[in-house]
Amino acid sequence: MTIDRMVLAFAGVVVLLGVALAHFVHPWWIALSVFAGLNMIQAAFTGFCPAAMVFKKLGIKPGVAFN
């Protein structure tokens, strides 16, 4: 699995986790999903993604989006 796919999978997990926590725990947990969405938008425009940097340090092979 490449960094690109790991970032997408991680973002999906964070969004779903935020929605589940907002439903079952407290509505303010929706902010986690909002944060993930905003981070994905800024990464699309800037190419900067903190999760990609972490995955790179963990030794995940690079893809084409986050070098």
C-alpha positions, -999 to 999 in steps of 0.1 A, spaced: 0 0 0 13 35 -9 13 66 12 -15 80 -10 -38 51 -2 -29 52 34 -37 89 37 -71 83 20 -79 53 43 -68 72 74 -89 102 64 -119 79 59 -115 63 93 -112 97 110 -144 110 93 -163 79 102 -150 79 137 -160 116 141 -195 109 129 -199 78 151 -187 97 182 -210 126 174 -239 102 172 -232 81 202 -212 104 226 -217 141 220 -226 162 189 -194 183 192 -174 153 180 -185 163 145 -157 188 147 -133 158 142 -149 151 108 -148 188 99 -111 190 108 -104 160 86 -124 175 57 -106 208 60 -72 191 61 -81 171 29 -90 203 11 -59 222 21 -37 191 12 -53 191 -23 -43 227 -28 -9 228 -11 4 192 -12 12 194 25 -2 166 46 10 158 81 -4 122 79 17 116 48 48 128 66 41 104 94 35 75 71 67 83 52 87 81 84 70 48 92 85 34 60 54 32 38 64 33 1 57 66 -16 30 71 -41 26 99 -66 6 126 -47 27 130 -15 64 128 -23 
